[in-house]
Amino acid sequence: MTPVGENPVLNTAGTDTLTVMTYNVKNCGTGEKIADVAADIRAEDPDVVCLQEVDRNVKRSGGRDELQALANELGMNYVFFPAIRLQGGTYGVGILSVYPLTDCEMVPLETRREDEDRVLASAAIRVNGQTIMIYNTHLSFEDTDQRQKQWAFLQQTLQQETNPFVLTRDFNITDIAEFSNLTGVTAVNNAQTRYETYLGDGSGGGMLCIDNIFVSDKLTVANHRLANTTVSDHRPLVAEIQL
């Protein structure tokens, strides 16, 4: 399976900040609340949105291409990265951007045979003549030891990245200390901020602070905040990044 996307011509005027959102959209309410998800995103006016739990042509979501529909609603570029085949379609992660998305790639993460397949997605954007890499992933929740292997792969991959980068995702951690598995980055969700992004059933179970945005040491986090959701069991996390 390969990334799928389009890059319409958009205004990419010079700027010294980049606003990034990560948002687990939970299948856009099985495809019926795409407009609501778009409204959640529009309210924060991000330049880049990394999405998790996105359906494309899946029966449970009415066969809708959710990311394409969101891109049309918001007038943004998009790339979809399928992780698994499901009900006649695919399910995975996506990136929306006001900047054209290039060099789009995805690599599988190691998972156990009985677990859901996971991928690391990446795309490049150009802002003020500078290339910035956007990474998006969704780690395993089934097994902590398996997730440690995925953390190690992320660390190895990002250490080799020569461009400034942003990494986002629903990391499915059971302890916020897991975020320390990545070094040489600034974590928006950390022991001080403790953004409780996961709403779930209210019990928490040690998984409240599971979403995060990591920024490489070549970039600076200027501001950050939780956003509201009308659809998902995850609240979006937003970071304003100084270039």
Backbone as numpy.savetxt, mean C-alpha at the origin, in Angstrom:
# Nx Ny Nz CAx CAy CAz Cx Cy Cz
1.47 -14.16 -13.38 0.62 -12.96 -13.38 1.50 -11.72 -13.38
1.09 -10.72 -14.14 1.90 -9.50 -14.28 1.08 -8.28 -13.91
1.76 -7.16 -13.58 1.04 -5.94 -13.25 0.16 -5.47 -14.41
-0.94 -4.82 -14.06 -1.87 -4.30 -15.05 -2.14 -2.84 -14.72
-2.03 -1.94 -15.72 -2.31 -0.54 -15.41 -2.33 0.36 -16.61
-2.62 1.61 -16.35 -2.64 2.65 -17.36 -2.02 3.90 -16.78
-1.50 4.75 -17.66 -0.88 5.99 -17.25 -1.42 7.16 -18.07
-2.57 7.74 -17.69 -3.07 8.92 -18.39 -2.16 10.12 -18.15
-2.26 11.10 -19.02 -1.46 12.32 -18.87 -2.06 13.16 -17.76
-1.24 13.47 -16.76 -1.70 14.28 -15.63 -0.75 15.44 -15.40
-1.23 16.43 -14.67 -0.41 17.58 -14.29 0.63 17.14 -13.26
1.89 17.27 -13.59 2.96 16.91 -12.66 3.84 18.12 -12.39
3.20 19.23 -12.02 3.92 20.47 -11.74 4.89 20.27 -10.58
5.93 21.10 -10.53 6.95 20.98 -9.50 6.39 21.10 -8.10
6.95 20.33 -7.19 6.53 20.35 -5.80 7.68 19.90 -4.94
7.70 20.30 -3.67 8.76 19.86 -2.78 8.24 18.90 -1.72
6.98 18.48 -1.84 6.42 17.49 -0.92 5.68 16.42 -1.70
5.58 15.27 -1.08 4.86 14.14 -1.65 3.96 13.57 -0.56
2.66 13.53 -0.81 1.72 12.99 0.17 1.36 11.57 -0.22
1.64 10.63 0.69 1.45 9.20 0.43 0.42 8.66 1.42
-0.50 7.85 0.92 -1.50 7.18 1.74 -1.37 5.67 1.57
-1.55 4.93 2.65 -1.72 3.48 2.57 -3.10 3.15 3.09
-3.82 2.27 2.37 -5.24 2.03 2.67 -5.61 0.61 2.28
-5.93 -0.21 3.27 -6.50 -1.54 3.04 -8.00 -1.35 2.82
-8.46 -1.54 1.60 -9.84 -1.17 1.23 -10.84 -2.31 1.40
-10.36 -3.49 1.80 -11.25 -4.63 2.07 -12.24 -4.87 0.92
-11.67 -4.99 -0.28 -12.46 -5.32 -1.49 -13.52 -4.28 -1.83
-13.32 -3.05 -1.32 -14.28 -1.97 -1.60 -15.71 -2.39 -1.28
-15.88 -3.03 -0.12 -17.23 -3.48 0.25 -17.80 -4.42 -0.77
-17.00 -5.44 -1.18 -17.32 -6.39 -2.25 -17.73 -5.68 -3.54
-17.02 -4.57 -3.80 -17.18 -3.86 -5.06 -18.31 -2.87 -5.12
-19.09 -2.76 -4.07 -20.26 -1.90 -4.10 -20.00 -0.50 -3.53
-18.81 -0.27 -2.96 -18.54 1.01 -2.32 -17.29 1.68 -2.88
-17.10 1.52 -4.18 -15.96 2.14 -4.83 -16.02 3.65 -4.71
-17.19 4.23 -4.90 -17.33 5.68 -4.78 -17.01 6.17 -3.38
-17.36 5.36 -2.36 -17.06 5.73 -0.98 -15.56 5.68 -0.71
-14.91 4.65 -1.22 -13.46 4.57 -1.07 -12.80 5.76 -1.76
-13.28 6.09 -2.95 -12.73 7.25 -3.67 -12.92 8.53 -2.87
-14.05 8.67 -2.20 -14.30 9.86 -1.38 -13.35 9.91 -0.19
-13.08 8.74 0.43 -12.10 8.70 1.52 -10.74 9.18 1.06
-10.34 8.73 -0.13 -9.04 9.12 -0.68 -9.03 10.60 -1.04
-10.08 11.04 -1.72 -10.14 12.43 -2.18 -10.06 13.41 -1.01
-10.60 13.03 0.13 -10.61 13.92 1.30 -9.21 14.24 1.79
-8.25 13.36 1.51 -6.87 13.56 1.96 -5.96 14.12 0.88
-6.43 14.15 -0.37 -5.70 14.71 -1.51 -4.27 14.17 -1.63
-4.10 12.84 -1.61 -2.74 12.28 -1.71 -2.21 12.30 -3.14
-0.90 12.27 -3.27 -0.25 12.14 -4.57 -0.10 10.67 -4.97
0.10 9.83 -3.96 0.27 8.39 -4.18 -0.58 7.65 -3.15
-1.29 6.61 -3.61 -2.08 5.77 -2.71 -1.69 4.32 -2.95
-1.29 3.65 -1.88 -0.99 2.22 -1.96 -2.16 1.46 -1.32
-2.76 0.57 -2.09 -3.99 -0.10 -1.68 -3.74 -1.59 -1.48
-4.44 -2.15 -0.51 -4.38 -3.58 -0.26 -5.80 -4.16 -0.31
-5.86 -5.48 -0.54 -7.11 -6.22 -0.63 -8.02 -5.66 -1.74
-7.48 -5.67 -2.94 -8.18 -5.14 -4.12 -8.58 -6.32 -5.02
-9.83 -6.32 -5.47 -10.33 -7.34 -6.39 -10.32 -6.82 -7.82
-10.02 -7.72 -8.74 -10.11 -7.42 -10.17 -10.84 -8.56 -10.86
-12.06 -8.27 -11.31 -12.90 -9.23 -12.03 -13.24 -10.46 -11.18
-13.33 -10.27 -9.87 -13.65 -11.37 -8.96 -15.16 -11.45 -8.77
-15.70 -12.65 -8.75 -17.15 -12.85 -8.67 -17.76 -12.18 -7.45
-17.10 -12.31 -6.27 -17.68 -11.76 -5.05 -17.86 -10.25 -5.12
-17.08 -9.59 -5.98 -17.17 -8.14 -6.14 -17.87 -7.74 -7.44
-18.72 -8.64 -7.92 -19.50 -8.34 -9.11 -18.70 -8.25 -10.38
-17.51 -8.87 -10.39 -16.68 -8.84 -11.59 -16.07 -7.48 -11.88
-16.08 -6.59 -10.91 -15.58 -5.23 -11.14 -14.05 -5.19 -11.11
-13.49 -4.31 -11.91 -12.07 -3.98 -11.83 -11.98 -2.79 -10.87
-11.80 -3.08 -9.59 -11.93 -2.05 -8.56 -10.89 -0.95 -8.71
-9.65 -1.31 -9.00 -8.61 -0.28 -9.09 -8.82 0.63 -10.29
-9.20 0.05 -11.41 -9.48 0.87 -12.58 -10.64 1.83 -12.29
-11.68 1.32 -11.61 -12.81 2.18 -11.28 -12.40 3.31 -10.34
-11.55 3.02 -9.36 -11.06 4.06 -8.46 -10.23 5.09 -9.22
-9.37 4.60 -10.11 -8.55 5.50 -10.91 -9.42 6.42 -11.76
-10.49 5.89 -12.32 -11.40 6.72 -13.12 -12.11 7.75 -12.26
-12.52 7.34 -11.05 -13.19 8.27 -10.13 -12.27 9.42 -9.73
-10.99 9.10 -9.54 -10.05 10.07 -8.99 -9.19 10.75 -10.04
-9.21 10.26 -11.28 -8.38 10.82 -12.32 -6.90 10.58 -12.07
-6.55 9.37 -11.61 -5.16 9.05 -11.28 -4.65 7.90 -12.14
-3.34 7.81 -12.25 -2.70 6.65 -12.87 -2.83 5.46 -11.93
-2.75 4.26 -12.48 -2.86 3.09 -11.61 -2.10 1.91 -12.16
-1.69 1.03 -11.24 -1.15 -0.28 -11.60 -1.67 -1.28 -10.57
-2.17 -2.41 -11.06 -2.67 -3.48 -10.21 -1.68 -4.64 -10.23
-1.41 -5.20 -9.05 -0.46 -6.29 -8.91 -1.19 -7.51 -8.33
-1.52 -8.50 -9.13 -2.29 -9.66 -8.65 -1.43 -10.61 -7.80
-1.96 -10.99 -6.65 -1.26 -11.95 -5.79 -1.81 -13.36 -5.95
-3.13 -13.47 -6.09 -3.75 -14.79 -6.22 -4.88 -14.75 -7.23
-5.17 -15.91 -7.82 -6.34 -16.07 -8.66 -7.52 -16.42 -7.77
-8.67 -15.80 -8.04 -9.82 -15.99 -7.15 -11.12 -15.78 -7.91
-12.00 -16.76 -7.87 -13.37 -16.64 -8.39 -13.42 -15.99 -9.77
-12.61 -16.48 -10.68 -12.63 -16.00 -12.05 -11.83 -14.74 -12.29
-11.21 -14.19 -11.25 -10.42 -12.97 -11.39 -9.15 -13.07 -10.56
-8.68 -11.92 -10.11 -7.47 -11.88 -9.30 -7.65 -10.90 -8.15
-6.82 -11.10 -7.13 -6.89 -10.34 -5.88 -5.46 -9.94 -5.51
-5.27 -8.69 -5.12 -3.91 -8.28 -4.80 -3.82 -6.87 -4.28
-2.77 -6.18 -4.71 -2.50 -4.82 -4.24 -2.44 -3.88 -5.44
-2.53 -2.58 -5.17 -2.50 -1.61 -6.25 -1.84 -0.32 -5.84
-1.45 0.46 -6.83 -0.89 1.79 -6.60 -1.63 2.78 -7.49
-2.08 3.87 -6.90 -2.64 5.02 -7.60 -1.66 6.18 -7.47
-1.55 7.01 -8.51 -0.59 8.10 -8.45 -0.98 9.23 -9.39
-0.74 10.46 -8.96 -0.93 11.59 -9.85 0.23 11.69 -10.84
1.31 10.98 -10.56 2.47 10.92 -11.45 2.43 9.62 -12.24
2.91 9.64 -13.48 3.00 8.39 -14.23 3.81 7.34 -13.48
3.36 6.10 -13.55 4.02 4.98 -12.88 4.82 4.19 -13.92
6.11 4.03 -13.66 6.98 3.33 -14.60 7.75 2.23 -13.87
8.44 1.41 -14.63 9.28 0.34 -14.07 8.51 -0.49 -13.04
7.29 -0.84 -13.40 6.40 -1.56 -12.47 6.79 -3.04 -12.42
7.01 -3.53 -11.22 7.42 -4.92 -11.05 6.77 -5.50 -9.80
6.70 -6.83 -9.76 6.30 -7.49 -8.52 7.06 -8.79 -8.40
7.36 -9.14 -7.15 8.05 -10.40 -6.88 7.28 -11.13 -5.79
7.20 -12.45 -5.87 6.48 -13.21 -4.83 7.28 -13.23 -3.53
6.56 -13.18 -2.43 7.17 -13.38 -1.12 7.04 -14.84 -0.73
7.99 -15.33 0.03 7.94 -16.72 0.47 6.75 -16.93 1.39
5.94 -17.92 1.09 4.80 -18.29 1.94 4.73 -19.81 2.04
4.04 -20.28 3.06 3.79 -21.71 3.18 2.74 -22.12 2.15
2.77 -23.36 1.75 1.86 -23.84 0.70 0.40 -23.61 1.05
0.06 -23.74 2.34 -1.33 -23.64 2.75 -1.79 -22.20 2.97
-0.88 -21.24 2.87 -1.21 -19.85 3.16 -1.49 -19.05 1.88
-2.06 -17.88 2.06 -2.34 -16.98 0.94 -1.04 -16.46 0.34
-0.95 -16.46 -0.99 0.23 -15.93 -1.66 0.35 -14.43 -1.42
1.58 -13.95 -1.33 1.87 -12.54 -1.09 2.90 -12.06 -2.10
2.86 -10.75 -2.43 3.81 -10.18 -3.37 4.36 -8.86 -2.83
5.53 -8.48 -3.33 6.08 -7.15 -3.13 5.97 -6.42 -4.46
5.20 -5.34 -4.48 4.99 -4.56 -5.69 5.85 -3.30 -5.66
6.29 -2.85 -6.82 7.08 -1.62 -6.87 6.82 -0.88 -8.17
6.96 0.44 -8.09 6.82 1.31 -9.26 7.63 2.57 -9.02
8.07 3.19 -10.09 8.85 4.42 -10.00 7.99 5.62 -10.40
8.20 6.74 -9.71 7.61 8.01 -10.13 8.73 9.04 -10.24
8.47 10.09 -11.03 9.44 11.18 -11.16 8.80 12.45 -10.60
9.46 13.03 -9.61 8.98 14.26 -8.99 10.11 15.27 -9.01
9.89 16.41 -9.67 10.94 17.43 -9.79 12.25 16.85 -10.32
12.14 15.96 -11.29 13.33 15.37 -11.90 13.99 14.30 -11.07
13.40 13.93 -9.94 13.96 12.92 -9.06 13.14 11.64 -9.11
13.80 10.50 -9.24 13.11 9.22 -9.21 12.89 8.77 -7.78
11.64 8.42 -7.47 11.29 7.89 -6.15 10.60 6.56 -6.36
11.04 5.55 -5.65 10.46 4.22 -5.75 9.35 4.07 -4.72
8.23 3.52 -5.17 7.09 3.22 -4.30 6.97 1.71 -4.18
7.03 1.22 -2.95 6.86 -0.22 -2.68 5.57 -0.43 -1.89
4.89 -1.52 -2.20 3.63 -1.85 -1.54 3.58 -3.35 -1.32
3.22 -3.79 -0.12 3.16 -5.22 0.15 2.13 -5.52 1.23
1.87 -6.80 1.42 0.89 -7.27 2.41 1.44 -8.57 2.99
1.98 -8.51 4.20 2.66 -9.67 4.76 1.68 -10.70 5.29
2.17 -11.90 5.50 1.35 -13.02 5.96 0.88 -12.78 7.40
-0.34 -13.19 7.68 -0.85 -13.12 9.05 -0.85 -14.49 9.71
-0.70 -15.55 8.92 -0.91 -16.89 9.45 0.20 -17.37 10.37
1.43 -16.87 10.17 2.55 -17.47 10.88 3.64 -16.42 11.09
4.02 -16.19 12.35 5.02 -15.18 12.68 6.38 -15.54 12.11
6.78 -16.80 12.17 8.08 -17.20 11.63 8.15 -16.95 10.13
7.04 -17.21 9.41 7.01 -16.96 7.98 7.14 -15.47 7.70
6.48 -14.68 8.52 6.54 -13.23 8.34 7.96 -12.70 8.58
8.70 -13.31 9.50 10.09 -12.90 9.74 10.94 -13.10 8.49
10.70 -14.17 7.75 11.41 -14.39 6.49 11.05 -13.30 5.47
9.79 -12.90 5.48 9.37 -11.84 4.56 10.01 -10.50 4.95
10.09 -10.22 6.25 10.79 -9.01 6.71 12.24 -9.03 6.23
12.90 -10.16 6.35 14.30 -10.26 5.94 14.45 -9.98 4.45
13.50 -10.48 3.65 13.54 -10.22 2.21 13.35 -8.73 1.93
12.42 -8.10 2.63 12.21 -6.66 2.45 13.48 -5.89 2.78
14.10 -6.23 3.90 15.33 -5.54 4.29 16.41 -5.69 3.24
16.59 -6.90 2.73 17.60 -7.14 1.70 17.30 -6.34 0.43
16.03 -6.33 0.03 15.63 -5.62 -1.18 15.86 -4.12 -1.05
15.46 -3.56 0.07 15.56 -2.11 0.25 17.00 -1.66 0.45
17.85 -2.49 1.00 19.26 -2.16 1.14 19.93 -2.01 -0.22
19.39 -2.70 -1.22 19.94 -2.64 -2.56 19.36 -1.50 -3.40
18.33 -0.83 -2.88 17.67 0.24 -3.62 18.53 1.51 -3.58
18.87 2.05 -4.75 19.73 3.24 -4.81 18.94 4.54 -4.85
17.65 4.46 -5.17 16.81 5.65 -5.21 16.11 5.86 -3.86
15.70 7.09 -3.56 14.83 7.29 -2.39 13.57 6.45 -2.57
13.03 5.94 -1.44 11.88 5.06 -1.56 10.91 5.26 -0.41
9.68 4.80 -0.68 8.63 4.73 0.32 8.08 3.31 0.28
7.92 2.68 1.44 7.34 1.35 1.54 6.09 1.42 2.40
4.99 0.90 1.89 3.74 0.90 2.65 3.15 -0.50 2.67
2.22 -0.69 3.62 1.48 -1.94 3.58 0.73 -2.19 4.87
-0.17 -3.15 4.74 -0.75 -3.83 5.90 0.25 -4.94 6.23
0.95 -4.80 7.37 2.03 -5.73 7.69 1.58 -6.90 8.56
0.33 -6.88 9.02 -0.23 -8.01 9.78 0.63 -8.40 10.98
1.21 -7.43 11.64 2.06 -7.73 12.79 1.22 -8.09 14.01
1.83 -8.82 14.93 1.19 -9.10 16.22 1.80 -8.27 17.33
2.90 -7.59 17.05 3.58 -6.75 18.03 4.24 -5.61 17.28
4.02 -4.38 17.71 4.57 -3.22 17.00 6.09 -3.27 16.93
6.71 -4.04 17.82 8.16 -4.18 17.79 8.65 -4.81 16.48
7.76 -5.50 15.76 8.15 -6.09 14.47 8.61 -5.04 13.47
8.14 -3.81 13.61 8.55 -2.77 12.67 10.06 -2.51 12.74
10.69 -2.89 13.83 12.14 -2.70 13.97 12.93 -3.67 13.09
12.24 -4.57 12.41 12.92 -5.47 11.47 13.51 -4.73 10.29
13.02 -3.53 10.01 13.59 -2.72 8.94 14.47 -1.65 9.55
15.68 -1.51 9.02 16.61 -0.49 9.50 16.93 0.49 8.37
17.44 1.65 8.73 17.78 2.66 7.74 16.57 3.36 7.17
15.44 3.31 7.89 14.21 3.94 7.44 13.55 4.67 8.61
12.63 5.57 8.28 11.78 6.21 9.28 10.40 5.59 9.19
9.89 5.10 10.32 8.57 4.49 10.38 7.57 5.51 10.90
6.52 5.76 10.15 5.48 6.68 10.60 4.73 6.11 11.80
4.42 4.83 11.74 3.75 4.16 12.85 4.82 3.53 13.72
5.02 4.05 14.93 6.11 3.59 15.78 5.66 3.60 17.24
6.57 3.31 18.13 6.22 3.20 19.55 5.70 4.51 20.12
6.06 5.62 19.50 5.59 6.92 19.99 4.22 7.30 19.41
4.07 7.10 18.12 2.80 7.49 17.48 1.70 6.47 17.72
2.04 5.18 17.61 1.11 4.07 17.83 -0.26 4.33 17.19
-0.25 4.53 15.89 -1.49 4.72 15.16 -2.26 3.40 15.09
-3.44 3.37 15.67 -4.26 2.17 15.66 -5.11 2.16 14.39
-4.54 1.59 13.33 -5.18 1.62 12.01 -6.23 0.54 11.85
-6.10 -0.56 12.61 -7.01 -1.68 12.43 -8.20 -1.56 13.37
-9.38 -1.49 12.79 -10.61 -1.38 13.58 -11.13 -2.76 13.94
-11.19 -3.65 12.98 -11.59 -5.03 13.20 -12.88 -5.15 13.99
-12.90 -6.11 14.92 -14.09 -6.33 15.72 -14.01 -5.62 17.07
-12.97 -4.80 17.23 -12.83 -4.05 18.47 -12.00 -4.75 19.52
-11.67 -6.02 19.30 -10.91 -6.77 20.31 -9.42 -6.54 20.20
-8.97 -6.10 19.01 -7.55 -5.79 18.82 -6.70 -7.03 18.66
-6.55 -7.80 19.71 -5.74 -9.01 19.63 -4.29 -8.76 19.30
-3.76 -7.57 19.68 -2.37 -7.25 19.40 -2.12 -6.80 17.98
-3.17 -6.59 17.19 -3.00 -6.26 15.77 -3.59 -4.90 15.42
-3.59 -3.96 16.35 -4.20 -2.66 16.08 -3.32 -1.80 15.18
-2.02 -1.82 15.41 -1.10 -0.91 14.71 -0.42 -1.62 13.55
-1.17 -2.21 12.66 -0.58 -3.11 11.67 -0.22 -2.45 10.35
-0.72 -1.24 10.09 -0.42 -0.55 8.84 0.69 0.46 9.07
1.53 0.66 8.06 2.64 1.59 8.26 3.11 2.16 6.93
3.87 3.25 7.05 4.58 3.86 5.94 6.03 4.03 6.38
6.96 3.43 5.63 8.39 3.56 5.88 8.99 4.47 4.82
9.88 5.36 5.24 10.50 6.32 4.34 12.01 6.17 4.44
12.69 6.12 3.31 14.13 5.93 3.32 14.83 7.16 3.89
16.09 6.97 4.28 16.82 8.05 4.94 17.18 9.19 3.99
16.87 9.03 2.70 17.08 10.12 1.74 15.89 11.07 1.68
14.83 10.75 2.42 13.62 11.56 2.47 13.31 11.89 3.92
12.44 12.89 4.13 12.09 13.33 5.48 10.58 13.34 5.64
10.07 12.76 6.71 8.64 12.82 7.01 8.35 14.16 7.67
7.50 14.96 7.01 7.17 16.29 7.54 5.95 16.24 8.45
4.93 15.49 8.06 3.70 15.36 8.84 3.11 13.98 8.60
2.24 13.57 9.52 1.55 12.29 9.34 0.25 12.32 10.13
-0.69 11.46 9.71 -2.01 11.47 10.35 -2.78 10.21 9.98
-3.77 9.88 10.81 -4.77 8.89 10.46 -5.90 9.57 9.70
-6.44 8.89 8.72 -7.60 9.39 7.98 -8.82 8.54 8.32
-9.96 8.98 7.87 -11.21 8.27 8.16 -11.57 7.30 7.03
-12.28 6.25 7.39 -12.81 5.31 6.40 -14.30 5.16 6.60
-15.01 5.02 5.51 -16.45 4.73 5.56 -16.74 3.30 5.10
-15.69 2.55 4.78 -15.87 1.26 4.12 -15.15 0.12 4.84
-13.90 0.33 5.20 -13.01 -0.75 5.58 -12.90 -0.95 7.08
-12.25 -2.07 7.46 -11.89 -2.29 8.86 -10.49 -1.77 9.16
-9.89 -1.06 8.19 -8.61 -0.38 8.38 -8.80 1.12 8.11
-8.20 1.95 8.96 -8.16 3.38 8.68 -6.92 3.69 7.84
-7.06 4.57 6.84 -5.89 4.95 6.05 -4.87 5.71 6.89
-3.61 5.53 6.56 -2.51 6.27 7.18 -1.88 7.14 6.12
-1.62 8.41 6.47 -1.13 9.40 5.49 0.16 10.01 6.01
1.13 10.19 5.10 2.39 10.86 5.44 2.69 11.92 4.39
3.08 13.10 4.85 3.58 14.15 3.97 5.10 14.11 4.05
5.72 13.90 2.88 7.15 13.63 2.81 7.86 14.81 2.13
8.89 15.30 2.79 9.70 16.39 2.22 10.74 15.79 1.29
10.80 16.32 0.08 11.73 15.79 -0.92 13.07 16.51 -0.84
